[in-house]
Amino acid sequence: MRRLHDGHDGADLREHCGPVRFSASFSFSEEITSYLFVLLSLIGAAIAAKRGAHLGFTLITDMVSPAARRVMRIVGYLFAVAFSGLLFYYGLLMTISQYQRNQITAGMQWPEWLFGSFVPIGSFFVLVRFLQLLMRTIKGKAV
């Protein structure tokens, strides 16, 4: 961003002029962007899991037999289920804590638990998709 002659960048100018011109601060935009990024990342991970499109290092799995590859996938999906389950559990604890403490966001002054709930909601979808992949792999269906 082009620097203004007094050493402030354009974001500072907008922040100072925002309340005067628009009777609201621009600081909410960073806040809402961060929260939506969390939600979109988790929903994107769930979609990638549904499609079997997660990034993976296939050097080892390409060199083993199909039976060993299947076992490696099952182990990998078990780790993914455990991770997304933990993310859901601790995200739920975080959201409950935010609700009990009546925490509010810094910029918008909204209840923090509204945005904190994005973690357990998103991780729930990831958990369901990895459970589906695990069950499909255990049954021997193509992923």
N, C-alpha and C positions, 0 to 999 in steps of 0.2 A: 504494500500500500504506500502511496506517495506520502512522504512526510511533509507536514506543514512547516512554515518558517519558524514557528515558536517551539518546535521540538515534539509536538504532540501529533499522533497519527489521526487519521480520519475517524477511527473508532472512538477515540476520546472526544472528538468534536461532536459526533452523533450522540454520545452518552450525555454530554453536557447540554446539548440543544434539544434532545428528545423530550424531556419533561416539559420544556417551554412550548415547543411546537405541537406535540402530540399528546400532552398531559399523561404520558406513560414513559417508563424507562425501557431502553433496549436490552437491558441485562437479561430479561426473560428469554431472549432468543438463544443465547448460549445454553441456558438451563434446559429448555425444551428440546433443543437439538441433542444434547447429551442423553437425555432420557429416551428419546425416540430412537437414538442409535442403539441403545441397549436392547430395546424391544425388537427392532428390525434385525439386529444381529442374531438374536435367538430364534426368531421366526425363520430367518434365512437358513440357519443351521438345521431347523426341523425340515424345511423343504429339501435341503441338500441330502439329509438322511433318507427322506422318502424316495428320492431319486437314486440313492446309492452313489452320490456324487461327491462325497467327502474326499479331500486330498489325502493321499496315502503314499507311502514309500514302498514300492512294489518290487524292489530288487530281490529281496529274500523270498517273497511269496511267488515270484515268477520262477524261481529255481527249485521249488518243492513240488511234490506230487499234489494232485487235486484233493486228496484226502487230508494231507497236511495243511493245505491252503484253507480248507474248510474249517479245520480246528483253529487255525490262526485267526480266521474271521470271527469265529465264535468267541474266542478269548478277547479279541479287540472289541466286539460288540458288548461283551460283559463289562469291560472297562468303561465303555461309553455309557452304558446303562447306569453303572455305579456313579460315574461322574455327574451325569445329568440328574440322577436321583439326589445326590448330595447338594447340587446347585439348587434344586427345587426345595429341599428341606431347609437349608440355611437361608435361602431367599424368603421362604415363608416366615422363618424366625425373625429375619430382619424387618419384614413388613409388619408383623405383629408388634415388634418393639417400636417401630415408628408410629404406629397407631396409638399404642399405650402411652407414649411420651408426648403425643400431640405435636410432633415435629412438623414444621412448615418449611417450604422451599425458600431460599434466600431472595430470589428475584420476584417470583410471582406470588409468594405468600400463600401457596396452596398446600393442602396436606401432603406431606412427604410420602405417606403410604400409598397414595394413588400411583405415583411413579415407581415406588419401590415394588409394587405388585407386578410390575413388568417382568421382574426376574423370575418369580415362581410361575407366572403364567407362561412365559416363553420357554422356560426349562421344562415345564410339564409337556409341552408339545414335542420338544426334543426327546424327552424320556419316552413318550409314546412311540415315536418313530423308530428309535433305536430298539425298543422292545419288539416292534413289528419286524425289524430287520433280523434281530436275534432269533425270533421264532421261525421266520422264513428260512434262515440258514440252518437251524437245527432240523427242520423238516426236510431239508435237502432241496428246497426250491431255489431257482436262480434268483440272484439279487440284482 
